[in-house]
Amino acid sequence: MVDRCKFWLSKKNRQCANSPLLDSSFCGNHTQRSHTQWIPCPIDPAHSVLQENLKSHLNRCPLLKRVRSLELQPFYQKGINAGEEYGDDEVEKPAVDDSALTSQMKRSAIYAMTGIEFSALVAKIKSVHSSLCSDIPGSYKIPGACSTWTHQEIVKKLPYQEKHVLQQASILGNLEEFGALKQSHLTDNSTEDQYDSSEVSENNNDISAVVEFGAGRGYLTQMLSDCYGIKKVVLVERKSYKLKADRSLRQKERLILERLRIDIEDLNLKAVEALWGAKYVAIGKHLCGPATDATLRCCITQHPEDSPTTQSQSQASYLKAVAIATCCHHLCLWKTYINKRYFSDLGFSKEDFHAISWFTSWAVDADHGPEFSVADHSALLEILWEKKETCPVSDLCAVEEIVRQMQPTERAALGFMCKDIIDFGRLKWLESQGLKSHLVKYVPSSISPENNLLVAGDMTNS
């Protein structure tokens, strides 16, 4: 009988049919090795490699060619938008790099608190939110320009749900209300083929380009191009996707499309030739955690090499407005956060910031019906504070038990508060850059609990 690999395939209810290695009872696919032998690939940490094979792997990694090609591009500048290792008020560099901090590590740090410390932090979060962020307005805008999409004349052909169309339409509606976009002269009854970037009236907006950060498949840009007649499109995304909108966009007459497969933190936007001489709008739907901060730096922060002497007038690009729907605040890190001084001025430490960022994951805990309100479900925050005053320390030591006793809606209320505080700091940073800025709830939480939208721009020349 032919010897076979001893690995049991539970789904097939049989042993593996491959032949084992000479010195093993298992085949090459199932030979059991210690996990300590596997390390993340330095070229692409998304996959791992045996430490003993690392040297040879680096010469034949499938992504090596793409990485080397990217490094030769003029717009590639490693870490240009990554943020500083420490804040302006920190003299010494921290011993541990924030980039190594995981959600599990944040959770462990919170559960290591005493009950008194946890209750005090929760009370402080509620106090800051009530004084700064309690009146973030709702701004659910569905513009008439997007009626062809919202009436499902196009969406049935696209691989995603109606809720995504509503979110995208509201992002564009808020940009239109902000004054950064104007409706084209096309009527609501125009067909999809009529929505072409070449058919823009002379009275239409002077925005000639759009840059979508974290573009994914690019359907937010497709809606913007269809409905507002944009002539240039730049899609920024570090991953590869199927079913992209690129094919449809490339079929538009006289529309220039460029997709950059690059991490936002490595992108020098001013070196992208397609944007030279253009007024552009920067957009992003659900930019995860640090990607929002990297995008703001990418679009707005001035670097020494951006001086007029190093860039001719014809090469200069001009940011008209930026609209970012924030997302995944639990991934935010102190290193990458764009307004550390804001948090420090509120009396929060770096450790508090990481705790607050972890709390934001609770915002999706509850069933967010149309009647959900942060104010209506925050009673537990007062209870925790009162318990701190009346109970002995020993009764408040188990933070994990306190968390377990919280209702999902109560955790969600705290999570929403933390998300608002983080985004409000981004709003204050935009204002400090001299930009007209708004922070709004662009869709109800029943459509998406990730419903904060930052809109900002220089509207002096509108």
CORFEN-V481890 format. One line per field, one symbol per residue. ss: DSSP state (a for helix, b for strand, c for the rest). phi: phi as a letter, one per 30 degrees, with the letter a starting at -180 (. if undefined). A space follows every 50 residues. Layout:
# CORFEN-V481890
ss: ???
phi: ???
This chain:
# CORFEN-V481890
ss: cccccccbbccccbbcccccccccccccccccccaaabbbcccccccbbb aaaaaaaaaacccaaaaaaaaccccbcccccccccccccccccccccaaa ccaaaaaaaaacccaaaaaaaaaaaaaaaaaacccccbcccccaaaaaaa ccccaaaccccaaaaaaaaaaaaaaaaacccccccccccccaaacccccc ccccccccbbbbbcccccaaaaaaaaaacccbbbbbcccccccccaaaaa cccccbbbbbcccaaabcaaacaaacccbbbbbbbbbbcaaaaaaaaaaa cccaaaccccccaaaccbbbbbbbbbbcaaaccccccccaaaaaacccca aaaaaaaaaaaaaaccccccccccaaacaaaaaaaaaaaaccaaaaccaa aaaaaccaaaaaaaaaaaaaaaaaaaaaaaaacccbbbbbbccccccccc cbbbbbbccccc
phi: .ddbeddccddchaddddddddcbdbdddcddbddddcbddddbddbcbd edcedddddbeecdddddddddddddbeidcdjcdbddccdcdddcdedd dcdddddddddddddddddddddddddddddccdcdddbdccdddcdddd didcedccdadeedddddddedddddddjdbbdddddddddedddbddcc dddddddcbbccchdhdiddddddddcbidcbbbccadccbchddedddd dddiccbbcccadedcccddcdddcdiccbccbachddhddddddddddc dccedcdedcbdddcdcbddabbbddahddddbeecddbddeddddjccd ddedddddeddddcdcddddcdbdddccdddddddddddccdeddcdcde dddddddeddddddddeddddddddddddddddicdbbbbcdbddddadd bdbcbalccdcd
